[in-house]
Amino acid sequence: MSMPRPWTKEYIERRQDVLCRIIRDPAVLADFAVRRPLPAGHGAGLDERCIEYPWMLSRLKSGPERLLDAGSALNHPWLLELPVFAGKGMHILTLAPEGHCAWQAGISYIFADLRDIPMRDGFYTRIACISTLEHVGFDNSVYAGEAHRQSGLRDEYKRALTELKRVLAPGGELLLTLPFGRYENLVLAQQFDSTLLAELVESFGPAEVEKTFYRYGLDGWQLSDEAACAEARYARWAIDCFLNPGGYDLAAAPVDADLAPAARAVACLRLVKGA
Ligand SMILES: C[S@@+](CC[C@H](N)C(=O)[O-])C[C@H]1O[C@@H](n2cnc3c(N)ncnc32)[C@H](O)[C@@H]1O
């Protein structure tokens, strides 16, 4: 099958189609829930959201709870309309307003910095933080303007992690995903390696931890392990494209042979706060 070049209009359309199908497929969600290998070709030619969303959804429970989306990766109408989000007292926290908002569905927005969350201790029963922690302390000007341009503060994510733990109820869980592989400063973010990941877990001090790794290849995304993902590289050209929105010639971009659109491995962590 011929795949559209990453981040073109055709890619964005196909991405949304495939993501909508994946997040509504009970068989795929069951594979994620019990960490079974994925069907061949899962997410071929697509970025890591085709792992992060179903992994996170497979660990969410229906019914009311105080759920925080830390970083607003869930702020898409085709995701928020899923039944699992119905009736949740959900908050979405990010640095600045985005194009879409779902307050009619009872979702509240908080525009703030994760390093200083304006909520009381223990408020949330669950927090989803999808591909966000790696951006803390890096250049967020494309998301939130010049005031949010920081350059490569490697340990700054720990301040956000301390805040996430503070606002989590005892026994509550943090569902966290990050680009993983070789350590890389991506300007917009940093890619976590094993050392940084171990420091993250130690800094949170969970009562329980579950780590799952997925890796991108020519045949799409597949269940993997930490050692096999340790050398994964981020598709660097994609960063130039994100840093120059509208000014980057996607048709001429030096896309890699595997058509990787962003991360080539992702770490999915479930961290439970002690009672
Ligand atoms: C990967 S983007 C998610 C954007 C998008 N809504 C999506 O669907 O993928 C990461 C987000 O992290 C947010 N972010 C980065 N640093 C932050 C911080 N210190 N506090 C709050 N949000 C932060 C950015 O504003 C950005 O929206």
The ligand as a MOL file (V3000), in Angstrom:
LIG
                    3D

  0  0  0     0  0            999 V3000
M  V30 BEGIN CTAB
M  V30 COUNTS 27 29 0 0 0
M  V30 BEGIN ATOM
M  V30 1 C 2.3410 17.0220 21.9690 0
M  V30 2 S 1.6320 18.5260 22.3260 0 CHG=1
M  V30 3 C -0.0300 18.1460 22.4300 0
M  V30 4 C -0.7310 19.0650 21.5070 0
M  V30 5 C -1.9960 18.6410 20.8470 0
M  V30 6 N -3.1490 19.1170 21.5850 0
M  V30 7 C -2.1470 17.1820 20.4710 0
M  V30 8 O -3.2190 16.7610 20.2680 0
M  V30 9 O -1.2020 16.4340 20.3020 0 CHG=-1
M  V30 10 C 2.1830 18.8320 23.8990 0
M  V30 11 C 1.4650 19.9180 24.6550 0
M  V30 12 O 2.1690 20.0930 25.8800 0
M  V30 13 C 1.9160 21.4000 26.3220 0
M  V30 14 N 2.9260 21.7700 27.2900 0
M  V30 15 C 4.2660 21.7870 27.1250 0
M  V30 16 N 4.8700 22.2210 28.2500 0
M  V30 17 C 3.8800 22.4620 29.1430 0
M  V30 18 C 3.8730 22.9390 30.4790 0
M  V30 19 N 4.9940 23.2500 31.1180 0
M  V30 20 N 2.6740 23.0650 31.0930 0
M  V30 21 C 1.5100 22.7710 30.4420 0
M  V30 22 N 1.4640 22.3100 29.1830 0
M  V30 23 C 2.6410 22.1660 28.5360 0
M  V30 24 C 1.9790 22.2320 25.0550 0
M  V30 25 O 1.2370 23.4160 25.1960 0
M  V30 26 C 1.3730 21.2830 24.0180 0
M  V30 27 O 0.0320 21.5910 23.8200 0
M  V30 END ATOM
M  V30 BEGIN BOND
M  V30 1 1 1 2
M  V30 2 1 2 3
M  V30 3 1 2 10
M  V30 4 1 3 4
M  V30 5 1 4 5
M  V30 6 1 5 6
M  V30 7 1 5 7
M  V30 8 2 7 8
M  V30 9 1 7 9
M  V30 10 1 10 11
M  V30 11 1 11 12
M  V30 12 1 11 26
M  V30 13 1 12 13
M  V30 14 1 13 14
M  V30 15 1 13 24
M  V30 16 1 14 15
M  V30 17 1 14 23
M  V30 18 2 15 16
M  V30 19 1 16 17
M  V30 20 1 17 18
M  V30 21 2 17 23
M  V30 22 1 18 19
M  V30 23 2 18 20
M  V30 24 1 20 21
M  V30 25 2 21 22
M  V30 26 1 22 23
M  V30 27 1 24 25
M  V30 28 1 24 26
M  V30 29 1 26 27
M  V30 END BOND
M  V30 END CTAB
M  END
